[in-house]
Amino acid sequence: MIRLAFDIGGTFTDIVLHDSDSGALHVAKTLTTPSDLAQAVLHGLDDVLTQTGTEADEVGALLHATTVATNAILERRGAKTALLTTEGFRDVLIIARQKRYETYNLYFHKPEPLTRRRHIYEVTERIDADGDVVTPIDLQSLDSAIDRVMAEGIESAAIVFLHSYANADHERVAVRHLAERAPSLAVSASCDVSPRIREYERTSTTLANAFVKPIVARYLDTLQDALAQKGFSAPLHVMQSNGGLVTPEIARDYPVRIVESGPAAGVLLARHVGQLESTDHVLTFDMGGTTAKLGVVDDGEPAITSTFEVDTVDSRRYSGLPLSTPAIELLEIGSGGGSIASTDGHTIQVGPKSAGADPGPICYGSGGDLPTVTDANLLLGYLDPDYFNGGAMTLDIEAATAGLQRHIADPLGLSLEEAAWGIHAVANTDMERAMRVMSVEKGRDPRKYTLVAFGGAGPIHAARIARSLAIPRVIVPAAAGVGSAVGLLTAEARIDVTITRTMVLDDSAADGVAAAYTELEALVAKDAPRLGTEEPILSRYAYLRQAGQGFEINVNLPDGRIDGGYVDQVVEAFHTAYERDYGYRDEASGVEAVDWCLAATFPSATTGKLETKAVTQQASSRIEGTRDIYLPESGARAPCQILDRAILAANGPLTGPAIIEDPESTILALPGDRLSMSERGDVIIDINVEGSA
C-alpha cells in the first residue's frame, strides 16, 4: 500500500508519500498558491512521485488537510449567505454574548457576523425547549422569506429555528420548501449541523457551514477533477477538526467540520510520537509559515472540545466566532515564520498579519518588503541561506538586512542584531503566553509534559519556549517540517454525532440515556455507508455538569448495557473528571447531563496505520562544521556546531549549542541542552541538563 498525504498551509504545501512495504517516508514541500490551491498540491505530488519513481495509479489512498474553509471565514470570502430564523430572533448574531474579551474596553468590537442583517429573514413559528409546538410554522411567512432570498441572489442559506435541537419538524419543513423553490441553493439546517442548545453558538455554527459550503464544494470538485486527470484513482479522504477522516461527500455537506483540518492532523502526529517515545502527556507546538498552533495530548489521547472559536483577537476567549462542533483542542496565534514585524516607534510587534506564500518574507526574493520572523532568524544565523527547504530555495540575506534596518532597526535606534533578536524574542513571548493558556491556565503542569515540536519554523523556537516553561524535554520527529501531513497517515475515518438531551442523572435517568444513544446510533448509521463497509468502533462521551452550574466538562463514558448501574458509572466518571480538572469533588450536588455524544471510527486498510522502520543514517559530508549565531545565553555571537541527523545518529549524544539542519526544518538547541537520537529517528532535546543560565 502506497499512501499520499498532503496538507495545504498558508505559506507551504506539504506532501508525504508512505510506502507500507518498506516503511519509508518521502517528502516534498512547495510554496502554496493562494489563487488556486490545487496547483501547489499537483506540483508537490509531481515532485514526490518523480523522486520515488511511483506512478499515480499505484497510490492506494489520498489523505488531505486544507485551510480552505478557515481562510474563507478569516477573509470573509465565503458565499453570499442568508439566515432564516424564528420571528423575533433576528438579532441573535448581532447581540451575541454579554461577555467581553476586554472587560474595561468601551470601544471593543464584537465578532463580525458572516452575513448582513438585511439577509436575516424571520419566519413565524415557535417551538419551546421541551420540543412542544407553541406556534405552528406559517408557510406564508416562510414563502415570503424564500422570495426575498431568491430576489437577493443568495447562494447559500442557513436555517436556525428556536429549540430545533428538541424538535426539528419546522426546520425540516423549511428545508423541503427551499429545495422545491430554489433547488440550486445550498442549504444548511441547524438540526443537521449542530443540534445543540445555546442559540448564539448554534446559529454561528450553522451560518458558518452555509457560508463556506459552496466554496468547499467548488474546491473539492476542482481538486478531485485535477487528481483524476493526473491518473489518481485512489479514494480521497479529508481531515476534520476532530482528528478523523471523512469522504469528500461528507466534507461538502458539513464543511464547518474541517475548519481546523491541518492543525488537528498535527496533534495526531504528536500523539503518535508520544506513543512511540513512551510519553502519554504531550504539549504540541506546530509553527508554520503563517501561524503557530498549540495542542495537548492527555493520557495518550488528544483533548477534545465541544466548541471553539475562529478569527479571535489575540487568542482571547469570546473574541471570535464560536463553532459548536467537536474539535481537537487547539490554540492558534498569528506567530509564524512569515508573520510580519512592525513597530509603533517604541516597541516591536509580531503578527498577526503574515506575508504568506505570496509575496512571502523579504528573503524569499518574491516581492516581499516587510520584515518577518524568518528574516530575523536568517540574520541571527539560525538559517542557512543556501539550504532552505533542502536547498530548493536560496534566501536573500542582503535584502532581509536592508528590510530590517529600514523598518525596525532605524525607527527604534537599534543595531541590526538587536532588531532581529527583538523580533525573535517577541514571537517567542507570544507563543509562550499561548502555551501557558494551554497548560498552566487549564490545570496542566508543563513540567510533567514533553513538548513535540514540528512545522517548518517550530524546531527553531521550541527549546527557548520549553526553557521558559520548565518543560524538561523536546522531541522533534523525523520529517518535522511536514508534520501535519505525516499526522494524516495516523488518522482513521471518524464521525462524531451529538444531541442535547438535558437530564438529571438520578435513578430514573437510565431510559433517557438509553434513548439518547439509540438516537445517536441511528445518526451514525445514516452516514456510515459513506465511510466504508467496516463495522464502526463506537465510543461514548458526554458533557456533564454539577446541577446548577452553567457550563459542562467533557467526560468519557464506559461501554456496556445502559441501566441503573450504568448511570452510577456515568456519575462516578464525572466526579473523577471534575476532580482531575478542579482538584475536588462534590458528591452532595446532583449531576446533570446536557449533550450526549458518540464517536464512530472506521478502521480500514487505507487509514490509521503508520509503521516506519528505523532509518539507518549515514554521516553526511555536506553539513558538518560551525557557524556564528546570536546566542544571548552565551553573551552574544558564538560559534555553533552545524550538523544533520545522520551525524547525531553516528556520534551519539552531544551538548548544545547546536543546529541540526533537516531539508524541511531547522532545529536549534541552546547551551546546556543535550541532544540525542531515538531508535525511530526522532531528535530528543533534554532542556538545560548542563545547568546553563
N, C-alpha and C positions, 0 to 999 in steps of 0.2 A: 504494500500500500504506500503510495506517494501522496502526501497532502501538501497543499499550498495555503498559507495563511498570510493575509495582508491587512495592514492597519493604516488608515489614512489619518495623518496628523495635520496640524496647522502649518507645519514647516516641511516635514519629511513624510514620505510614504514608505512604510517598511514591509518587506517581503521575506518570508521564511519558507523554505522547502524542507520537508521532513521525509526521509526515507526510512520506513519502519524496519526494513530488512537489515540495513547497515547501521541504523541509529544515527545517521549523520544529519546535521543541520547545515543548510546552505542559505546564506542571507544576501539581500540586496537592499540598498537604501537610495531613494531618489527624491528630488525635490517635488513637493506637492504642486499640482497645477490647479489653482483655485478656480479658474474659469471653466475647467472640465476635469473633475476629479478622476474620472475613469482613465484619462490619458496617463497620469502618473502610475496608476496601477498596471496598465498594459505595458508601459516602459519597464517597470520593475520586474514584471513577470517574464518579459523577454530576456532581461539580464540573467535572472536566476535559472531559467531554462537553458540558456546558452552555456552558462558556466558548468552546468551539470550534465549537459547532453540529453536532457529529458524532452520528450515530445508531449504536446498538450494533452493528447488522448491517453497518456499513461498516468495522468493525475487522477486520483480516486476521490478527492474531496477538496472543496474550496471553502475556506473559512474567512470571514470578513468582519472587520470592525471599522466603523466610519463615524465621522463627525458631522455628516451632512444634516442631521436633524438638529444637533446642537447649534451649528453655525446659523441655520435658518432662524432659530429663536434669538440668538445673540445679536444677529444683524438685522432682525425684523424683516427678513426677506422671504417670508412664507407666502402662502396663498391668501387671496382676499377672502376673509372668513367672516361668517355671520354666526350669531349666537341666538338660539331660540330658548326662552326661559319662561318661568311662571310669571303671570301678571303680578306686578308689584315688586319683583326681584330683579329689575333691570340693572341695578347699580351694585350688584354683589361684587363684581370685579373691581369697581372703582372705589368702593368703600374698603374692601379688603379686610385686614385685621387692624384692631386698635393698637396692637403692639408696634412700637417704633424700633428701628435698628439703631437710632441715635436718640436717646430719651430727651435730651435737652436741646436738640437742634430744631428750631422753629421752621427752618427752611428745607428740611429734608424732603426728598422726592420718593413717593411710593413707586413700586414697580409699574412700568407702563404696560397696560394690557395688550394682548396680541390682536385686538380688534378695536374699532372705534365705537363710541357709544351709539352713533346713528345706525350701526349694523347689529345692534342688540334689539331683538324683537320679542314682545311679550305675547304669551298665549294664555287665554282664560282657562284655567284648570287648577286643581289643588288636591294634593294627597297629604295626609298627616303622617307623623313619624311612625305610627303603627301600621301604615300601609292602607288605611281606610280612605275611600274617596270622599272628600269634602265637597269639591266642585267638579262635576264631570267635565271632560275636555270639550271645549266649544270648537267644533270643526270649522265654523265660520271664521273665528279668530285665527285658527291655525292656517286656513287657506289665505287669509289676509296677510299673515306673516310670510307665507311662501310666495305670494305675489310680489311682495317687496324684495324678498331675496332674489327672485328672478329678475326684477327690474334693475337691481343694483349690479348685476353681473357678478354675483358672488360665485366663487369657485369651490368653496368648502363650507360646510355648516356643522356646528356643534349643537346638540340638543341636551339641555340640562334642566330638568324639571325638579321642583322641590320634593325631596324624600323619595326619589325614584329608586334608591337602593332598597327601600322597603316594598315598593310596588312599582314595577316598570311598565305597567299597561299603557299609560299615557305616552311615555316615550316611544313605545313600540308603534302606537298609532301614528305618531309624528314621523317616524322612520318610514312607514309604509306610504304615507301621503307624499313625502318628499320623493320617494322612489318612483311613484306614479307620475308626479307632475314635473319633476326635474331629474330625470334618470341619469344625467351626466354629472350631477352634483355629488361630490364626495361628502359622506355623512358620518359623523361620529356621535354616538349616544353614550351618555354617562353610565347607563346601566350595563354597557359592554366594556367601556374603557376603565371606569373607576367606580364600581358600585359600593361606595363607602360614605359614611357620614362626614360632616363638615363641608358646608355648602361652598365656601370660597375655594377650598383646595380641590374639591370635585369639579367645580366649574373651570378653574385654572387648568387642571389636567386635561379635561375633555377638549377645551378650546385649543390647548397646545397640540393635542393629537390631530385636531382638524386643521390647524394652521400649517403643520408640516406634512400632512398626509399626501397631497398632490406632489410636493417636492420630492419626498422619499420615493413615491411610486415612479415618477419620471426618472429619478436617478437609478433605481434598481433595474428598471426596464432597459435603460441605456447600457448599464454595466453588463447585464445578462446577455444582451444582444452582442456587445463587443467581445465578451468571452466566447460566445458561440462562434463568432466569426474567426476567432483565433484558434478554434479547434477544440476548445474545452467542452467536454460532455459531462463532467463530474457535477454532482449536486452542489449548490451554493447554500451555505448556512451563514446567518448574520448574528453577531453578538448582541445581546440585550444588556440593559443596565444591571439586571440581577445576576449576571455571570453565566447565563445559559444561552445556548444557540437555538435559533428558530429558522424556519424556512423563509424565503423572501415573501411568500404569500402572507404569512402571519405578520412580518415586519411591515408590509404595506397596510394591513388592517390596523395595526397598533404601533405606529412609528414612535409614539411617546415612550415606548419601552426601550428604544435603542439610543436615547439621548446620551447616556454615559457609556456608550458601547466600548470605545477604546480603553478608557481608564479602568473599566471593570475587568477587561482581559488582563491588564497589568497586575491587578490584585491576584488573579488566578495564577499568574506566573510566580508571584511571591509565595502563595500558598504551596505551590509545587516545590519551590526551592526549600521552603521551610521543612516540608516533609522529608526531602532527601537529605537535608543537613541536620535533621533531628532537632528542630525547634518549632514548637507549636504556637509561639507568641511572636508575631512579626508586625512591625510597622513598615509600610510600603512607601517608597519615595520614587516617583516617576517624574523626572524633569525632562521635558522635551524642548522643542524649539519655541513653543508658544505659551505653555502653561506648566505648572508643577501640580501633580496630583498626589494626594496623600490618602492612604487607606490603612486598614488594620485587619489582621488575622488573629482571632482568639481561639485557643484550643483547636487549632488546625483548620478552622473554617472562617471565611470572610464574614465580617459583621454585616447584617442586612438591615436596612432601614425601610420604613413604610412610606416615607415622604422625604423628598429632598428638594433643593432649590437650585434654579439656574439663573444666570445673569445677576449674581449678587454684587453688592457693593462691599469691597474689601472683605469678602467671605463672611459678612455679618448675617446672622440669622434674622429672618423676616425682611431682608432687603431685596430678595429675588422673587422669582415666580415659583410658587410651590407646585410640585408634581407629585401627586398621590399615587405612586406606583412602586412596587418593590424594586429596590436597587441596592447594590453593594455600597456600604457606607464610604463616602469619599468626600474629600475637601479639595477643591480646585482653586488655585490662585494664579494671577497673571504674572508669574515669575518663570519664564523660560529662557532658553538661550537667545531667542530673538526679542525678548522684552526690551522695550526702548527705555533708555535712561534719560532723564531730564533734570532741570534744576529751576528753582524759583528765585535764584540769586543767593540763596542761603544754604540750602540742603539739596541732597541728591534723592530723587525718586526713581524707582524702577517699576515699569509696567503701570497699569495692566495692558496698555496698548503694545502690540507686537509688530515687528517688521515682517513676520510670517515668512512665506517662501518667496513672495514677490512684493517688494524688491529684496527682502532679506536684510541681514546685518550688513554694515558697510564693508566688512572684509570679504563678503561673498563676491563683490565686484559686479553686482547685478542692478546697480542703480540706487541702492540704499544710501542715505546720507545722514541718518540719525544713529547715534551710538547705542549699542545693545550689550547685554551680558556677554555674549560670545566675543564681541570686540574687546571687552575688558579682559576676559580670560586669555585671549590671544596676547595682549600686551603684557599681562602678568607672567607670561611664559608657560602657561598650563597647556596650551595647544600648540602643536607642530604645524606651521603654515603649509608644509609640504605633504602632510599625511592626514589631512582632514577627510573624513568619510573614506578611509582606507586609501587615500591618495587620489580619489576621484575628483576632489576639489582642491584647488590651491588658494589659500587665503591671502588677501592683500593687506599686509601689516602696515604699510605706509599709509594707505587710505584710512585704516582704522585709527592710526596715530593722529592723523590730521583731524578726523572727526571728533575724537575725544578731546583733543586740545581745544577745538573751536567751541564745542557745545558744553563741555563740563569743566575742564581744567581752567581755561581763561576766565570764564564768568565767576568762578569760585576762588580764583587765585591759588590754585593747587598745582603741584607738579603733575606731570602726566601719569606717573606711577601712583600717586595719591588718588588721582581721579579714577583710575582703573580699579584700584583696591576699594575705593568707596562704593563703586557700582557693585562689585562682587560682594562686599560686606552687607550692603543694603538688601540685596537679593537673598543672602543667607538669613538675615534677620527676619525678613518677611516669611521665609519658609520655616524658620524655627518657630515663629509665632503660630503658624498654621499647624505645625507638628504638635505644639503644646495643646492646641484645641482638640486634636485627635487623641491625645494621650492623657495628659495631666487633668485637663478640664472634664474628662469623661471617666475619671477614676482609674486610669491605667498608669502604672508606674513604668516610665520608659526604661528604667534600669533593669527591668525584667524582660525586656523585648530585644529582639535583633532587628536591625534596620536593613531591609533589602532594597538596594538602590539600582535603578536602571533608567532607561531613556538615554538619549544622546548626551545630555548635559548632567544628569543626576550623579554619576560617579565622581565628577569633579568636586561637587559641593557636599557630598554625603559625609565625609569624615569630619568636617567642621561642624555640621549640624549635629551629628552624633555626639561630638565632644561637648557641645553647649548644653545638651540634654542629658548627659551622663549615660547615653546608650553605649553598652560595652562592646558591641560587635556590629560590623557592617559586612554584608555579603553582597558582592557584585557578581551576578550569574554570568555564565557564558552567553554571548550574544546579547549583552545587556542593552546595547543601543537599539535593538529591535524587540525589546522585552514584551510589549503588548502583543505583538504578532506571535511570539513564542507562546504567550499565555493562551492564545486562541487554541493552540494544539492540545491544551489540557482540559478544554471545556467540553461539556456534554450538552446535548439538546435538553432544554428545560422550559417549562412554563410555570408561572405562579398564578394562582387564582385566589381572589379574596372577596368576601362578602361581610357586610355589617349585620350582626345579629346580637344586639346588646342584651345581656342577661346576667343575673347574679348567680355565681357558681355555688349553689346550695344543693340539698338533697333532691330537689325536683328538676335539676338542670340537665340530667342525662338525656332526656328525649330531645331537648332543644339542641344540645351539642351534636347528637346523632343526626338530627335533621339537617343541621348546617353542613356537616361533612358529606351527607348524601347529596346535597345540592352542589357542593364543590366538586365531588367526583363526577357528577354529570357534566359540569363545565369542562373538566379535563377531558372527558370522553369526547366532547364536541370537537376539540382541536387535536386530539391525539392522532387521528388518521393523517393529518398533515405533517406529522413529525416522524412517523415511522411505523413499522408493523410490530415492533417490540412492545412487550407489556411494560408500562412505565413503573418506576420505583417511586412510591408516594411517601412524602414526609409531611407531617403536620406541624404547624406553628400558629400562634395566636397573639393578639395584642390585648394584654390584660392590665388591670389597674386595681389599686385599693378602692373600695367603694367610697364614692365622694370625691375622688381625685379627677382632674380634668384631662390628664394625658396618660398614655399607656406605655408599656415596655414590651419588647419582643420576647416571647417565651417559646422555646422549642417544646413540643408535646410528644408524649410517648405514642407508639403504635398500639394496636390491640382493639378489642371489643369495647364499645362505648357503653358503660353502665354507671351505676352509682360509684363503684370503686374507681372507675376511670376518672370521674370528676374529682375525686380526692387526690389522684395523682396529678391532675392539672393544677389544682390549688397548691400542692407542695412544690411543683415545678416553678410556679410563680414566686412563692416565698423564697426559694433558693436563688432565683434570678434577681429578685429585688434586693436581697441581702448582698449578693455579689456586687451590684451596681451602687447601692447606697449605704451598705455597712450595717444594716439592721433589718429585722423582720418584725412585723406587727400582725400576729396571727389573730388578734382580737377583732380586727376590722374584717369585713367581708371582702371577697374578691369578685370583681366584675369583669366580664369579657365584653369586648367591643367588636373587634374584627377577627374573623376566623379565616385561616389561610391554609392552602395546600400547595406544596411544590411537587411537580411531577418531572422526573428526569428520565431520559430515554437513551440509555447506553447503546452504542452501536459500533460497528467496525470502523465508521468514518469519524467518530468524535471521541474525545475524552481520554486518549492514550498518547503519552509522550514518553517513550522509552529511548533514552540516548545512551550510547556506550561511552565509557570514559575515553576521552581523546588522548591518544599518545602524541604529545607535542615534542617537537624538536627545536632546539635553540635557533633563533633567527639572527643572522648577522646584520640585518638591516637596522634594527633598533637595539643599540647597546652603547651606553656612554653616559654623559652628563649634560645638563643644560641649566643655566642660571634661571631661577624662577623667584618670584616675590613671595617671601615667607615671613610674615610678621612674627610667627612663632620662633624664628631664628634671628630676628632682628631686622632683616631687610632682604636684599637679594642674597641667595645662597645656592650653591651647586646642588643639583638634584639628580639622582640616578634615573635614567630612562631605560625602560625595558619593555618586553612584551610578555604575555602569559607563558610562552614557551620557556623563556629564561627563568621565570619564577618557578615553574614546574621542575626545571632541571636543577636549580640551585637550592631549592628549599626555602624555609622562612628567612626573611630579611627585615631590617628595620628601616622605617621612613626617615627622612622624606624620600619619596619615590613616585614616579609616574609610570603607569602601565598604559601603553598605547595599543588599544584594540582598533580594528578597522571601523567599528561603529561608535565607539565612545572612548573616553579617556578617564582613567582612574587616578585620583590624587590621594596619596597617603601622607600624613603630616609627621613631623619629627616626634618620635616616641611611639608611633603606631607600628605594629608588627604585621607583616603580610605573609600569607601562606596560601597554598593551593589545595583545595579539597580534592577528593578522589574523582569527583564528577567534573572537575574543571572550573569550579567557582572560586573567585578570589575572596579570601577571608581577611578582613582587616580588624585586628584586635586593637581597640582605641586606647592610645596613651598608656600602654602597658609599661613603657620605659620611663614613665614619670616626667615627660616633658611638660613645660608650663602651658 
